[in-house]
Amino acid sequence: MYIGTHPINQGALAGPELGLVSSVKACEELVIEAALSGDKSIAWKALASHPLVDSIAVAKSDLNAYIDKNLDVAKTFN
């Protein structure tokens, strides 16, 4: 009997699943770059590249809302 969390082997990703994982990974890499550089334009590009964000306008609006409501985010990008 296993106690705790253990990975379950899965087959290789293909098709739409591979595309989605690749897209989210690219977004995550931009988020890291934005956080390390403090570059607001990279941050909204990261948000805009996420598959659940439907436009650049939404990405910019969301980033500004995060900055307005979260002191740590504001320190990073202001």
N, C-alpha and C positions, 0 to 999 in steps of 0.2 A: 504494500500500500504506500502511495506517495503522499507526503504531507507538504502543503505549499503549492506554489504555482510552478508548473512545468510546461515547456513548449510542446505543441503537438505538430509533428511533421506535416507539411502541406506540399502539394505539387507546385510546380512553377506557375507563376502568374502569366496570363496571356490575354490578348484581346482587350476588351474594355477595362478589365480589372487592372491590367498592367498600365494602361493609359492613365487611369485615375490615380494609382499609387505614384506614378512618375510625376504627374502634375502636382500632387500635394507635396511630394518631396522637393520639387523645384521651388514651390512657395516657401517651404520651411527653410531652405537654404537662403532665400532672399530675406526672410525674417531675421535669421542669424546675422547676415551681413548688415542689415539695417540697425539691429540692436548694438552691434559692435562699433559701427561707424557713427551712429547717431544721425544718420542721413534720413530725413523725413521723406524725401522723394523715393528712396528705395523701400521705405516702409509701406507707403501706399501702393507702390508697384507690387510688393509682396501680397498685400491684401487683395489687390485687383486680379492677381494671377490665381487665386484660390477658386476652385470650381464652384463653390457656393456663393461667390460674390459676382453679381451680374453686370457690374459696370465700374468704370474708373470713378465716376461721381460717388457711388456708394462706398467705394474703398476710401476715398478722401474724407467723406463724411464720417465713416466709422473711425478712421484714424484720429480725426479731430475730436470725436466724442471720447475715445480712449484717453487722449491727452488731457481733455477737460476734466475727466472723472477719476483719473488714476495718477497720483503724484509720481510714482516710479516711472511710468511711461512719459509723463511730462518732463521729468529730469533727463530722460534719454534723448528726447527730440526737441528740447527748447534750449 
